[in-house]
Amino acid sequence: MSERLQYTEDLIYCPQLSDDKTALAEESERRRTEKNIDAGKKHENKLWNFFYENQSFTKLNSKRECKISFNGKKLRTDIVVESALCKLFVECSTENTNKKIRETLSKFIQYKKLLALPKNQAATLNICQVIYLKEKPTPAMIDLIEKQKVVILTENALDYFITLAKEYKKLAYYQFLNFLFGKKEIKALKDKYPKSKISVKALEGRDPDLGEYYVFSAHPKDLIPISTVPHRKMSSIDDGLSKSYQRLIKKKKILGIQRHIIKNKSFPTNIIVHLNEKASFNNGTLHFTPRFGFINVIDGQ
């Protein structure tokens, strides 16, 4: 970006953020095949290619030398990535030292407040800053990072999402967004539904042990963005997840279900889900705000 260009106050620019498929494919190939690079670049490449290969992330920095600019200042950053639902600013490090982490947080702090402004898409996208580390830092550093509302992504966590993506990219995408934004309202969907609520016809029931439950039908396109599937491997990443686990999904099984539905034009089995927050029910209709991880898929075929 030319120094002579007029900056809009508080607007964050990222000239390397691109949706050019050819440029991104070339960058992916370069990152996959480059040799004699240090551990830090390998670490960064692993995450960059996860974003690229997932396909739900439609914009990504097309060069390693990625910079963001705001109010005439420029900062080097590792990864900027965007999808229809979110935008992420990522710093990658193989160093877990207190000094390195503090340096990274200091960089994040310089533009953190700007990310909350509508001119930087805060009204329409969920935005967060992510620090990608080889392993979890000390409890004191975790506390410091979380106070700055920066998300910690470890290589162990990324390996889980990569494994999941090999079987079903879309599920890996929504699991990843739930990991980043769990229980936050999905801003990109606010204008999609009347009064920003998903509404479905439902029957209400009550079990003496389980309490209230609802029977309803809904379109998958409405439920998939707000759903998460607790997996046993994921429990080692975030101890706050549900203790009800599903086996990792297999692509072969998904394709089998797909063939059955297409051939037989029916799918009679129910899916059991858990609502992680209270929904409102009135006049035979269940209403809930679309949030990441609002639903845990407990069982189903």
Secondary structure, 3 states (H helix, E strand, C coil): CCCCCCCCCCCCECCCEECCHHHHHHHHHHHHHCCCCCHHHHHHHHHHHHHHHHCCEEEEECCCCEEEEECCEEEEECEEEEECCEEEEEEEECCCCHHHHHHHHHHHHHHHHHHHCHHHCCCCCEEEEEEEECCCCCHHHHHHHHHCCCEEEEHHHHHHHHHHHHHCHHHHHHHHHHHHHCCCECHHHCCCCHHHCEEEEEEEEEECCCEEEEEECCCHHHHHHHEECCECHHHHCCCCCCCCCECCCCHHHHHHHHHHHHHHCCCCCCCEEEECCCCEEECCEEEECCECCCEEEEECC
